[in-house]
Amino acid sequence: MSDDEFEPHLGRQGNTGKATRKYAARVDAGARVHGVRAKRSGTRFDGSRIGRAAAIGRLLSTRNSQGLSRSRRAVVKTSLVHLKGRGLHAARAHLNYIQRDGVTRGGEAGELYGRGGEPVDGREFLARCAGDRHQFRAIISLEDGERYEDLKPYMRRLMDQVEKDLGTGLDWAAVDHHDTGHPHTHVVVRGVDDKGRDLVIAREYLAHGLRERAAELATRELGLASDQDIEARLSRDADQERLTAIDRRLLSRLDSERCVMPEAADPIWRAYEIRRLHRLEAMELARSAGPQRWRLDVAIESTLTQMGERADIIRVMQRELTRSGLEREIRIHTPAAGPLIGKVQMYGVRDQHRQRQFLLVDGVDGHMHYLDLGVMGSGSEIAEQAAIRAAAAQESGTAAIDRTIGTVAAANSGEYSQRLHLRHDPHASTAQTLIYEQRLEAFCRAGLIKQRDAAGTWTIPGDFLERVGALEERQLRDYPVEIEVLAKRPLAQLATFDGVTWLDHELSDPHVSGARDQGFGRELRGALAVRRQWLVEQDLAHEDAHGFRLRCGALAQLQRRELLRLAEEVSRDLGKPYVEAASEVRIEGRIARRIEAEAGGYAVIENARDFTLVPWSRDFARQVGKEGAGIVRDDTMPHWTLQRGRQGPEIG
């Protein structure tokens, strides 16, 4: 047939013939495999199926919920961590923590490895993460993990399967831990696919699919669990003082009166559920409600979870005390119990999933304290053996400032600016309004309000004060304690240190810490005795029948000695002379860097000819490298705040 004989016959637009429907069905099926689901009327959108492998996650979850009880069990905790702001700093702390000493079978540091099993350089991995929006973290623990001589080959096979499920290559690093009852692996996955685009994994796959893949692979490699394995598993669960699989089965069958009867169909499950219910009854979390019927306590789930966490905490503390050869009474410190003073014995992360960190503190009261620091933050920067004071976090105390911002905005159609503030309160100064602007900048960083416009005006929402209250509640929950580092050096070095130390303040008021003659309290008492003698020899104190007293100006003299030593070191580095900042004299220069002193940090303010040192302010952290100016208000301990001037930020 020639081309001229061909005559196309077009159908009507919108034709939905059989062939078209087949093609559409194939496209829809392919989209579902990759986690894209067509919108259907009558279904509630919750975001759980967005991303790669949603369909696989649903499939595995459904199949395994009806699967064999002989399957090997795995516990997988996953989290998505955003890297904006201080996220990369927290990622570095997390990577350092999972590679810490004492996590291998031999007690050595953890080894970071990747897809080929070869060691991974943590710094290079973090450098690749620098531009990522987020990363995924997982803790994978096999119930029978101790049967693997080496977990690395298993993890490589598991991650190969995950790549197939997600349809993309992954950049990941892992560390195996053997420092708990169950071997487990920490995995960090970059939040980008093999094309460099943001990697989005469906919530269903993270919640179910990864766990089922881990259990499926272990079952295939180790074989199905035997009757003895299953009964040993149930026997352990029946007596645990924590939430177990048996408890979850019981809770799923509660009636309207919170009552449950043991399993009727399976005699093995029935026997262990009866045993568990008797155990819960002894723990006063269940009580008999008739023949073979028990009523469970309304708070049973949260109570068992807390009991499990407490048991984990005590086990960690006992292991650390054994490792350090210490004998201390163990206590779990709560902020409500008052300030805690002691020496940092250990830093750790209690819950990698929720990113909560802790300190073990050898207190001056002779006890070893567990201190919950809240979410990952600066806890990893606190050196072991440092002396600290931990107190309950306080609200910012700026409620009056927030109310003023709200009042000014309410009077100006929801807008706030320095000009509007001064018009509202003619007695306020420009310097005072700077505090309000800094407060609003902090709210912008927290996502509470939008950044101001080009004219310097903020739009304040009508529920501003409610948002501030919710933010402070969240911050108190996430950061329950405030840590003050009292001494960075060991007390033995501090006792003869030529500068102001925590020991000097303790000698001024010896009843502050209440040190007992036990543990760190005994160590502190010994250091105080040596420090007292050293101060007398330096003619900075005297001791007579009335007791020990520091001479007038002794602390200022010690502070000046250390300041001049630091200035001499910086002068050698910069090749410039040091000029001491005098009271009420304006200085100008670039905030070059921070240097550490025993009593705190100093900022190096450098100009073309010389430099000076001023006590470090929290605001300096964001201004390093920028030009500034200011006036020292106190010649012994000046307080600095940042101001905006025509030539850039001004320090005043």
Phi, psi and omega in degrees: 000129180281166180298327183291337182277351181278125180230107182287143175242109184274137176279178180289150176297142180083014179301131182237054179291177185298318181296320179298316181296322179298315181295316179299321180296321179294319178298316181296320179295317178297322179295322181294323179300324180267015172089004179263127185237130178294143181289132178241140180292145177087359178254143182271127180278125178234002177081356186289341185253013176276136176111179184287144170069024177297316182297321180293320178299318178293318181299311182295319181298316180293314183296317185282336177294339178251011187278186183287140176285352179278357179296147174293147183257148177222146174247125180231124175246126182239154176209149174253125184242123177280140186258003179287161180066234180271013182299320181292325176297316178295324178296322177295317178297321180295316181295320177296321183293316183288347176260014185294167178293153171085014184258348179271173178300326180271002179083014179271180179289151179291147180252124179279128180224166183231205190298326181272359182085352181281154178301144179250133176282116183300323180293320178293321179297317178295323178298323178290332180280350190304323182263004183284147177285325184203174172216158177254141176233144180218146171243119184245119182232120177269136178299328180253030183298335181291347178283347176270122176294325179219126182277347185301309180301321178299314182295323178295319179293322179295315182290330173299318179294321178298319178298320178295318179297320184274344179072031179201152171287153182235146173256107186224161176218146185219157175223131177270137179241137177232026186263008177233183181298329181240127173301143180209166183232133173264125181240134175241125181242127177297148183273037177227150177271187184285357174258002180084007179269161178302131179269121178244119180250132182299142180300325181296325179289319179294323184280326186235312190301313183296320179297316182292324176296319179297315180292320180299315180293318179295321178296319180294324184273325183261346183089166179294149180292141179280172176301321179295320178299315183295314182293325177295321178297312180293325179296320177296315182296326186295334185251002184290146172260059179198171179288130184235175178297325178296319179299319181295322176296318180295316181296327182290345183249014180297141174268188184295341179261014182062033179252154182213150175244148180300159178307132182261327189281323186250113183296328179292311178299319181301315181298317183283330175292320177297317178298318180293319180296323175294322178294317177296325178295319178294332178273004180062033176250359176209154176215152183295137178235027181130179180301122177054038180217133182231144174256125183270144179299144183296333182254023186299319184295310181293323181295314179294323178297315179295322178297320178295318179296318179297319178297321178296319180298312181297322179296318178298316181294318179296321178296319180291320178296319178296316180298322183272354181068031182256152173238107181221150171285134185269133176222145174260113187275134174246144181305329182294342181284353179107177181298148177240125177244132180180189182252134180291119179265327183197142171250141179203173177246118184284318186224101181297329182293314179265002175059044177259138185244164182213164171235143164261125187238124174278100189283158176291348178274004177089000181252157173264124186249138170265126184236116178280118181270349184094205185289163182306129180205239184264007183301325181293344181275352179277117185288146173296149182076358176287144175272132184227164170233122181248128179226159179300135178296139180254154173298155187300340180076014182252025180302323179296321177297315181297320178295322179295317177301315179297321180294315180297317181294320180297328180278353184228043175056038176082015180247147177224138174204169178299319180297316180293325179295313181294328177289325179289321182230092182298341181278347179286150178256163178299322179296324180292322181293341177300322180298320179293320179294320178296322178297316180293325176298320178296321178294325177297315180297330180276357180078017183282320179224168177276156179296150181294160181276183184298335180275001179085023183250132175263145171263116184259120181292158182297330180262032185304310183295325177295320178296318179298316179299317179294322179297316181293323176297318180294320179294321178294326178287320182282329181231077188288342182230155173248131184254126173248121178280115182274325181207128178272330182272157172300149184300328180298323177283327184292331186298331180238024182284133183272074180178174180288133180230168174299327181299326180295318178292325178293322178292329179292328180220082188294353182263002183295309186275331182063046184294133176263162182275060182199141177058224181295333176300318178294319178299319179294317179300318179296318180294323179296322179295317179293319180296320180300315180293320180296317179297323177294318179295329179276003182059033176258356180204165175218153183230128180219198182297336181274354178116194183263135178217137173286143177287157180298129179080008182297316182294321178295323179293318178295319179297319181294323179300313181292322180299317181292325177295316178296318180299323179294321178294317180293323180299320178294322181292317185272340185069030181229153179284154178266133176242121183287136180285121180265152181297136177065019178248129182287135175236154180225153177159185180261135176284098190282310184188179177252140171237149186266140172233164182296322183270004181146187181257162175234147173263135176271113178260110189247139170232189187295330187258323188206193178209164174220168180240134176227151179305140184291137174247146179304327182292338181296333186304324181269358184245007180300132181093354182257155179283148180206173177209155180185178181231130177285123183270340182218125187285354178256318181215075184295148176249130185242141171229154181270138176231156175265130177235181182292331183261021182113193183295140180244140180257124183210000000 
